[in-house]
């Protein structure tokens, strides 16, 4: 089934445990009411853990990608 993606089901306690094993500390409250900073910092920590890229390396391209989501008309349709 090309083009279809799935994500494993994991409850909040499991996610907290798994991220903790990577040295990323989060609370249940942060998962229930995430802030933009929390999401960004957690994302960057996960990317760094998986790829070895630092925040300095990915910050500018990430900001550009996020800005394009805020302005969907910047991409012309094919």
C-alpha positions in Angstrom: 0.0 0.0 0.0 2.2 2.8 -1.3 1.7 6.2 0.2 -0.1 5.0 3.4 1.5 5.6 6.7 0.7 4.3 10.2 1.8 5.2 13.6 2.0 2.8 16.5 -0.6 3.4 19.3 1.1 4.4 22.5 -0.5 5.9 25.6 0.9 8.9 27.4 2.6 6.9 30.1 4.4 4.8 27.4 5.4 7.9 25.5 6.8 9.5 28.7 8.7 6.3 29.5 10.1 6.0 25.9 11.2 9.6 25.7 12.7 9.3 29.2 14.9 6.4 28.0 16.3 8.9 25.4 17.0 11.4 28.2 14.0 13.6 27.2 12.0 14.5 30.2 8.3 15.4 29.7 5.3 15.4 31.9 1.8 14.2 31.4 0.5 17.8 31.7 2.8 18.8 28.8 1.3 16.1 26.6 -2.3 17.1 27.6 -1.7 20.8 27.0 1.4 21.2 24.8 2.8 24.7 24.2 4.5 25.6 20.9 7.9 25.7 22.7 7.4 22.3 24.2 6.5 20.8 20.8 9.5 22.5 19.1 12.0 21.5 21.8 10.7 17.9 21.9 10.8 17.7 18.2 14.4 19.0 18.0 15.5 16.7 20.8 14.1 13.7 18.9 15.6 14.7 15.6 19.0 15.3 17.3 18.8 11.8 19.0 17.9 10.1 15.7 20.1 12.0 13.3 22.8 13.6 15.4 22.0 17.0 13.9 22.1 19.9 16.3 19.5 22.6 16.9 21.8 25.1 15.2 21.9 23.0 12.1 18.2 22.5 11.8 16.7 25.7 13.2 16.7 27.8 10.0 15.4 25.1 7.7 12.8 24.2 10.3 11.6 27.8 10.7 11.3 28.1 6.9 9.2 24.9 6.8 7.0 26.0 9.6 6.5 29.4 8.0 5.4 27.7 4.8 2.7 25.9 6.8 1.4 29.2 8.1 1.3 30.6 4.6 -0.1 27.7 2.4 -0.5 30.0 -0.6 3.3 30.3 -1.0 3.4 27.0 -2.8 2.0 26.9 -6.4 -0.2 23.9 -7.3 1.3 21.6 -10.0 
